[in-house]
Amino acid sequence: MIETERLILRPWNEDDVPEFLRVTNTPAVMEFLGGVHSPDSFRGAFERMRACQAENGFCFWIVERKSDSTLLGFCGLKPGNIATIAGEIEIGWRLRQDAWGKGYAREAAQASLAWAWKNLSCPRVVAITATGNYRSWGLMERLGMQRMPELDFEHPEFPPDHPSRPHIGYALLRAHRS
């Protein structure tokens, strides 16, 4: 578990799934992630998250607001498993829409990066997003991450003409962390 001034980042529990889906499986939150998914399709993602935590000691952790235990979404780390970031440590986040613009994603991401530098020997942490997801790549830049065109790729889960197919990559080097 990781605590920040306002947040708790923790592993997933079975009880988190219905609330996570309720607050994040919305058109706005899922705009660049293929749209709203069926609850059944999330079951595999939940199991992968739990397996990642068990195998590696980290995952895209649940983010809760400390003041009222509200589930805000997830943020954390996982081994990259796609295209140009396979084998890298990836940071990612997904927060409910009413948590946007309040600094929660940045706070959770900074805590995740601090955890990575303390607990992992990786030379860098990477992040990817759809080119149109300016909120995500804006956060990457605010975190001090640098745009890495060599990490760009066409996401295979989207059809060739889908606007979320082109993905861009960012990285933060261990030596340049803030």
NUROBA-464763 format. One line per 2 residues: number of its first residue (from 1); their letters; for each residue x, y, z of N, C-alpha, C. Coordinates in nm, 2 decimals. Example, Ala and Ser with C-alpha at 12.3 -4.5 7.8 and 13.67 -1.06 7.14 Angstrom:
1 = AS = 1.32 -0.57 0.78 1.23 -0.45 0.78 1.32 -0.33 0.78  1.28 -0.22 0.71 1.37 -0.11 0.71 1.29 0.00 0.79
END
This chain:
1 = MI = 0.08 -0.12 0.00 0.00 0.00 0.00 0.09 0.12 0.00  0.05 0.22 -0.08 0.12 0.35 -0.08 0.02 0.46 -0.04
3 = ET = 0.07 0.55 0.05 -0.01 0.66 0.09 0.05 0.79 0.05  -0.03 0.88 0.00 0.01 1.02 -0.03 -0.07 1.11 0.06
5 = ER = -0.06 1.24 0.04 -0.13 1.33 0.13 -0.28 1.31 0.12  -0.33 1.28 0.00 -0.48 1.26 -0.02 -0.53 1.13 -0.06
7 = LI = -0.43 1.04 -0.09 -0.47 0.91 -0.16 -0.41 0.79 -0.09  -0.47 0.68 -0.12 -0.42 0.55 -0.09 -0.42 0.47 -0.22
9 = LR = -0.30 0.41 -0.25 -0.29 0.32 -0.37 -0.27 0.18 -0.31  -0.36 0.08 -0.35 -0.36 -0.05 -0.29 -0.39 -0.16 -0.39
11 = PW = -0.36 -0.28 -0.36 -0.40 -0.39 -0.45 -0.55 -0.40 -0.46  -0.59 -0.47 -0.56 -0.73 -0.49 -0.59 -0.80 -0.60 -0.50
13 = NE = -0.92 -0.58 -0.47 -1.01 -0.68 -0.40 -1.12 -0.71 -0.49  -1.18 -0.83 -0.48 -1.30 -0.87 -0.56 -1.41 -0.76 -0.54
15 = DD = -1.42 -0.71 -0.42 -1.53 -0.61 -0.40 -1.51 -0.48 -0.48  -1.39 -0.45 -0.53 -1.36 -0.33 -0.60 -1.43 -0.33 -0.74
17 = VP = -1.45 -0.45 -0.80 -1.49 -0.46 -0.94 -1.62 -0.39 -0.97  -1.73 -0.41 -0.90 -1.85 -0.34 -0.94 -1.84 -0.19 -0.93
19 = EF = -1.77 -0.14 -0.83 -1.76 0.01 -0.81 -1.67 0.07 -0.92  -1.56 0.00 -0.95 -1.46 0.04 -1.05 -1.54 0.05 -1.18
21 = LR = -1.61 -0.05 -1.22 -1.69 -0.05 -1.34 -1.79 0.07 -1.34  -1.86 0.09 -1.23 -1.96 0.19 -1.22 -1.90 0.33 -1.25
23 = VT = -1.79 0.36 -1.19 -1.73 0.49 -1.20 -1.64 0.52 -1.31  -1.58 0.41 -1.38 -1.48 0.43 -1.48 -1.53 0.38 -1.62
25 = NT = -1.62 0.29 -1.62 -1.67 0.23 -1.75 -1.78 0.32 -1.81  -1.74 0.44 -1.84 -1.83 0.54 -1.89 -1.78 0.59 -2.02
27 = PA = -1.86 0.65 -2.11 -1.82 0.70 -2.24 -1.70 0.80 -2.22  -1.70 0.89 -2.13 -1.59 0.99 -2.12 -1.46 0.92 -2.08
29 = VM = -1.47 0.84 -1.97 -1.34 0.78 -1.93 -1.29 0.68 -2.03  -1.37 0.61 -2.10 -1.33 0.51 -2.19 -1.32 0.56 -2.34
31 = EF = -1.32 0.69 -2.36 -1.32 0.74 -2.49 -1.20 0.69 -2.58  -1.08 0.69 -2.52 -0.97 0.64 -2.59 -0.93 0.50 -2.57
33 = LG = -1.01 0.43 -2.50 -0.98 0.29 -2.46 -1.08 0.19 -2.52  -1.14 0.23 -2.63 -1.23 0.14 -2.70 -1.38 0.15 -2.66
35 = GV = -1.41 0.25 -2.59 -1.55 0.27 -2.55 -1.59 0.18 -2.43  -1.71 0.20 -2.39 -1.77 0.13 -2.27 -1.76 -0.02 -2.30
37 = HS = -1.71 -0.10 -2.20 -1.70 -0.24 -2.21 -1.81 -0.32 -2.13  -1.84 -0.44 -2.17 -1.93 -0.52 -2.09 -1.86 -0.56 -1.96
39 = PD = -1.94 -0.57 -1.85 -1.88 -0.62 -1.73 -1.80 -0.75 -1.74  -1.85 -0.84 -1.83 -1.79 -0.97 -1.84 -1.65 -0.95 -1.91
41 = SF = -1.63 -0.85 -2.00 -1.50 -0.83 -2.06 -1.40 -0.78 -1.96  -1.45 -0.71 -1.85 -1.35 -0.66 -1.75 -1.30 -0.77 -1.66
43 = RG = -1.37 -0.88 -1.65 -1.33 -0.99 -1.56 -1.19 -1.03 -1.59  -1.15 -1.05 -1.72 -1.01 -1.09 -1.76 -0.91 -0.98 -1.71
45 = AF = -0.95 -0.86 -1.73 -0.86 -0.75 -1.69 -0.83 -0.75 -1.54  -0.94 -0.77 -1.46 -0.93 -0.78 -1.32 -0.84 -0.90 -1.28
47 = ER = -0.86 -1.01 -1.34 -0.77 -1.13 -1.31 -0.63 -1.10 -1.35  -0.60 -1.03 -1.46 -0.46 -1.00 -1.50 -0.40 -0.90 -1.40
49 = MR = -0.48 -0.81 -1.34 -0.43 -0.71 -1.25 -0.39 -0.79 -1.12  -0.47 -0.88 -1.07 -0.44 -0.95 -0.95 -0.32 -1.04 -0.97
51 = AC = -0.31 -1.10 -1.09 -0.20 -1.19 -1.12 -0.07 -1.11 -1.12  -0.08 -0.99 -1.18 0.04 -0.90 -1.19 0.09 -0.86 -1.05
53 = QA = -0.01 -0.83 -0.96 0.03 -0.80 -0.82 0.10 -0.92 -0.75  0.04 -1.03 -0.77 0.09 -1.16 -0.71 0.23 -1.19 -0.76
55 = EN = 0.25 -1.18 -0.89 0.37 -1.22 -0.95 0.49 -1.11 -0.93  0.45 -0.98 -0.94 0.55 -0.88 -0.94 0.56 -0.79 -0.82
57 = GF = 0.45 -0.80 -0.74 0.45 -0.71 -0.62 0.39 -0.57 -0.65  0.35 -0.55 -0.78 0.29 -0.42 -0.82 0.19 -0.45 -0.93
59 = CF = 0.11 -0.35 -0.96 0.01 -0.35 -1.06 -0.04 -0.21 -1.08  -0.15 -0.19 -1.16 -0.22 -0.07 -1.17 -0.31 -0.07 -1.05
61 = WI = -0.26 -0.01 -0.93 -0.33 -0.02 -0.81 -0.46 0.06 -0.80  -0.55 0.01 -0.72 -0.67 0.09 -0.69 -0.63 0.22 -0.62
63 = VE = -0.69 0.33 -0.66 -0.67 0.46 -0.60 -0.79 0.50 -0.52  -0.78 0.52 -0.39 -0.89 0.57 -0.31 -0.85 0.71 -0.25
65 = RK = -0.95 0.79 -0.23 -0.94 0.92 -0.16 -0.94 0.89 -0.01  -0.84 0.93 0.06 -0.83 0.91 0.20 -0.94 0.97 0.28
67 = SD = -0.98 1.08 0.25 -1.08 1.15 0.33 -1.22 1.08 0.34  -1.25 1.00 0.24 -1.39 0.94 0.24 -1.39 0.80 0.18
69 = ST = -1.27 0.74 0.15 -1.25 0.61 0.10 -1.32 0.59 -0.04  -1.34 0.70 -0.11 -1.40 0.69 -0.24 -1.31 0.63 -0.34
71 = LL = -1.35 0.53 -0.42 -1.27 0.47 -0.52 -1.27 0.57 -0.64  -1.14 0.61 -0.67 -1.13 0.71 -0.78 -1.09 0.64 -0.91
73 = GF = -1.03 0.52 -0.91 -0.98 0.46 -1.03 -0.86 0.37 -1.00  -0.77 0.38 -1.10 -0.64 0.31 -1.07 -0.52 0.39 -1.12
75 = CG = -0.41 0.36 -1.07 -0.28 0.41 -1.11 -0.17 0.32 -1.06  -0.07 0.30 -1.14 0.04 0.22 -1.09 0.13 0.17 -1.20
77 = LK = 0.19 0.06 -1.18 0.29 0.01 -1.27 0.26 -0.14 -1.31  0.31 -0.17 -1.43 0.30 -0.31 -1.47 0.41 -0.34 -1.57
79 = PG = 0.45 -0.46 -1.59 0.54 -0.49 -1.70 0.47 -0.46 -1.84  0.53 -0.38 -1.92 0.47 -0.36 -2.05 0.47 -0.49 -2.13
81 = NI = 0.36 -0.50 -2.21 0.34 -0.63 -2.28 0.29 -0.61 -2.42  0.32 -0.50 -2.47 0.27 -0.47 -2.61 0.37 -0.39 -2.69
83 = AT = 0.39 -0.43 -2.81 0.46 -0.36 -2.91 0.60 -0.31 -2.86  0.62 -0.18 -2.87 0.74 -0.12 -2.84 0.78 -0.11 -2.69
85 = IA = 0.68 -0.14 -2.60 0.72 -0.13 -2.46 0.72 -0.26 -2.39  0.72 -0.37 -2.47 0.73 -0.50 -2.41 0.86 -0.51 -2.33
87 = GE = 0.85 -0.56 -2.21 0.97 -0.58 -2.13 1.01 -0.45 -2.04  0.94 -0.34 -2.07 0.97 -0.22 -1.99 0.87 -0.21 -1.87
89 = IE = 0.89 -0.12 -1.78 0.80 -0.09 -1.67 0.71 0.02 -1.72  0.58 -0.01 -1.73 0.48 0.09 -1.77 0.41 0.15 -1.66
91 = IG = 0.39 0.28 -1.66 0.30 0.35 -1.57 0.17 0.38 -1.64  0.06 0.37 -1.57 -0.07 0.40 -1.63 -0.17 0.44 -1.52
93 = WR = -0.28 0.50 -1.57 -0.38 0.55 -1.48 -0.52 0.56 -1.55  -0.62 0.55 -1.47 -0.76 0.57 -1.52 -0.84 0.61 -1.40
95 = LR = -0.89 0.73 -1.41 -0.97 0.79 -1.30 -1.11 0.83 -1.35  -1.20 0.82 -1.25 -1.34 0.86 -1.28 -1.34 1.00 -1.32
97 = QD = -1.44 1.04 -1.40 -1.45 1.17 -1.46 -1.46 1.28 -1.36  -1.53 1.26 -1.25 -1.55 1.37 -1.15 -1.42 1.38 -1.07
99 = AW = -1.32 1.30 -1.09 -1.19 1.32 -1.02 -1.09 1.39 -1.11  -1.12 1.42 -1.24 -1.03 1.48 -1.33 -1.01 1.63 -1.29
101 = GK = -0.89 1.68 -1.31 -0.86 1.82 -1.29 -0.84 1.86 -1.15  -0.82 1.76 -1.06 -0.80 1.79 -0.92 -0.66 1.75 -0.87
103 = GY = -0.58 1.70 -0.96 -0.44 1.67 -0.93 -0.43 1.53 -0.87  -0.53 1.45 -0.87 -0.53 1.31 -0.82 -0.44 1.22 -0.90
105 = AR = -0.45 1.23 -1.03 -0.37 1.14 -1.12 -0.23 1.18 -1.11  -0.19 1.30 -1.10 -0.05 1.34 -1.09 0.00 1.29 -0.95
107 = EA = -0.07 1.31 -0.85 -0.03 1.27 -0.71 -0.01 1.12 -0.71  -0.10 1.04 -0.77 -0.09 0.90 -0.77 0.03 0.85 -0.86
109 = AQ = 0.04 0.92 -0.97 0.15 0.88 -1.06 0.29 0.92 -1.00  0.30 1.03 -0.93 0.43 1.06 -0.87 0.46 0.96 -0.76
111 = AS = 0.36 0.92 -0.69 0.38 0.81 -0.58 0.42 0.68 -0.65  0.36 0.65 -0.76 0.40 0.52 -0.83 0.54 0.53 -0.88
113 = LA = 0.58 0.64 -0.94 0.72 0.66 -0.98 0.81 0.65 -0.87  0.78 0.72 -0.76 0.87 0.71 -0.64 0.89 0.56 -0.59
115 = WA = 0.78 0.49 -0.60 0.78 0.35 -0.56 0.87 0.27 -0.66  0.86 0.30 -0.78 0.94 0.23 -0.89 1.09 0.26 -0.86
117 = WK = 1.13 0.38 -0.84 1.27 0.41 -0.82 1.32 0.35 -0.69  1.24 0.34 -0.59 1.29 0.27 -0.47 1.29 0.12 -0.47
119 = NL = 1.20 0.06 -0.55 1.18 -0.09 -0.54 1.22 -0.16 -0.67  1.24 -0.10 -0.78 1.27 -0.16 -0.90 1.41 -0.12 -0.95
121 = SC = 1.47 -0.20 -1.03 1.60 -0.16 -1.09 1.59 -0.11 -1.23  1.48 -0.08 -1.28 1.46 -0.04 -1.42 1.53 0.09 -1.45
123 = PR = 1.58 0.11 -1.57 1.65 0.23 -1.61 1.55 0.34 -1.64  1.43 0.31 -1.67 1.33 0.41 -1.70 1.19 0.35 -1.68
125 = VV = 1.09 0.44 -1.68 0.95 0.40 -1.67 0.89 0.46 -1.80  0.80 0.38 -1.87 0.74 0.43 -1.99 0.59 0.44 -1.97
127 = AI = 0.53 0.52 -2.06 0.38 0.54 -2.07 0.34 0.55 -2.21  0.22 0.50 -2.24 0.17 0.51 -2.38 0.02 0.56 -2.37
129 = TA = -0.02 0.62 -2.48 -0.16 0.67 -2.49 -0.19 0.69 -2.63  -0.32 0.69 -2.66 -0.37 0.73 -2.79 -0.33 0.87 -2.82
131 = TG = -0.29 0.90 -2.95 -0.24 1.03 -2.98 -0.35 1.14 -2.94  -0.47 1.11 -2.95 -0.57 1.21 -2.92 -0.60 1.24 -2.77
133 = NY = -0.54 1.15 -2.69 -0.57 1.16 -2.55 -0.47 1.27 -2.48  -0.50 1.39 -2.51 -0.41 1.50 -2.47 -0.41 1.51 -2.31
135 = RS = -0.51 1.47 -2.24 -0.50 1.47 -2.09 -0.39 1.38 -2.04  -0.39 1.26 -2.10 -0.28 1.16 -2.06 -0.15 1.21 -2.10
137 = WG = -0.13 1.25 -2.22 0.01 1.29 -2.26 0.05 1.42 -2.19  -0.05 1.50 -2.16 -0.02 1.62 -2.08 0.03 1.59 -1.94
139 = LM = -0.03 1.49 -1.88 0.02 1.45 -1.75 0.16 1.39 -1.76  0.18 1.31 -1.86 0.31 1.25 -1.88 0.42 1.36 -1.89
141 = ER = 0.39 1.47 -1.96 0.48 1.58 -1.96 0.49 1.65 -1.83  0.38 1.67 -1.76 0.39 1.74 -1.62 0.47 1.65 -1.53
143 = LG = 0.48 1.52 -1.55 0.56 1.43 -1.46 0.70 1.44 -1.50  0.74 1.51 -1.61 0.88 1.52 -1.65 0.91 1.41 -1.75
145 = MQ = 0.81 1.34 -1.80 0.84 1.23 -1.90 0.87 1.30 -2.03  0.96 1.24 -2.11 0.99 1.29 -2.24 0.93 1.21 -2.35
147 = RM = 0.89 1.27 -2.46 0.83 1.21 -2.57 0.93 1.12 -2.64  0.90 1.00 -2.67 1.00 0.91 -2.73 0.93 0.85 -2.86
149 = PE = 0.95 0.91 -2.98 0.89 0.87 -3.10 0.92 0.72 -3.13  1.03 0.67 -3.09 1.06 0.53 -3.12 0.97 0.43 -3.04
151 = LD = 0.89 0.48 -2.95 0.80 0.40 -2.87 0.66 0.40 -2.94  0.64 0.49 -3.04 0.51 0.50 -3.10 0.47 0.36 -3.17
153 = FE = 0.35 0.33 -3.18 0.30 0.21 -3.25 0.15 0.22 -3.28  0.11 0.13 -3.37 -0.03 0.12 -3.40 -0.09 0.01 -3.31
155 = HP = -0.18 0.05 -3.22 -0.24 -0.05 -3.12 -0.32 -0.16 -3.19  -0.28 -0.28 -3.18 -0.35 -0.39 -3.25 -0.49 -0.42 -3.21
157 = EF = -0.53 -0.37 -3.09 -0.67 -0.39 -3.05 -0.77 -0.30 -3.12  -0.72 -0.21 -3.20 -0.81 -0.12 -3.27 -0.80 -0.14 -3.42
159 = PP = -0.91 -0.13 -3.49 -0.91 -0.15 -3.64 -0.82 -0.04 -3.70  -0.77 -0.07 -3.82 -0.68 0.03 -3.89 -0.73 0.17 -3.90
161 = DH = -0.86 0.19 -3.91 -0.91 0.33 -3.93 -0.96 0.39 -3.80  -0.94 0.33 -3.69 -0.99 0.38 -3.56 -0.90 0.49 -3.51
163 = PS = -0.96 0.60 -3.46 -0.88 0.71 -3.41 -0.79 0.68 -3.30  -0.82 0.58 -3.22 -0.73 0.54 -3.10 -0.62 0.44 -3.14
165 = RP = -0.61 0.40 -3.26 -0.51 0.31 -3.30 -0.37 0.36 -3.29  -0.34 0.49 -3.34 -0.21 0.54 -3.33 -0.18 0.57 -3.18
167 = HI = -0.07 0.52 -3.12 -0.03 0.54 -2.99 0.11 0.60 -2.98  0.13 0.69 -2.89 0.25 0.76 -2.87 0.31 0.71 -2.73
169 = GY = 0.45 0.72 -2.72 0.52 0.68 -2.60 0.60 0.79 -2.54  0.61 0.78 -2.41 0.69 0.87 -2.33 0.77 0.79 -2.23
171 = AL = 0.88 0.84 -2.18 0.96 0.77 -2.09 1.02 0.87 -1.99  1.05 0.83 -1.87 1.12 0.90 -1.77 1.24 0.82 -1.73
173 = LR = 1.35 0.87 -1.75 1.48 0.80 -1.71 1.50 0.81 -1.56  1.56 0.71 -1.51 1.59 0.71 -1.36 1.68 0.83 -1.33
175 = AH = 1.78 0.85 -1.41 1.87 0.96 -1.38 1.81 1.10 -1.38  1.69 1.11 -1.45 1.63 1.24 -1.47 1.50 1.26 -1.39
177 = RS = 1.48 1.17 -1.29 1.36 1.18 -1.21 1.36 1.31 -1.13  1.24 1.36 -1.10 1.24 1.48 -1.02 1.21 1.45 -0.87
END
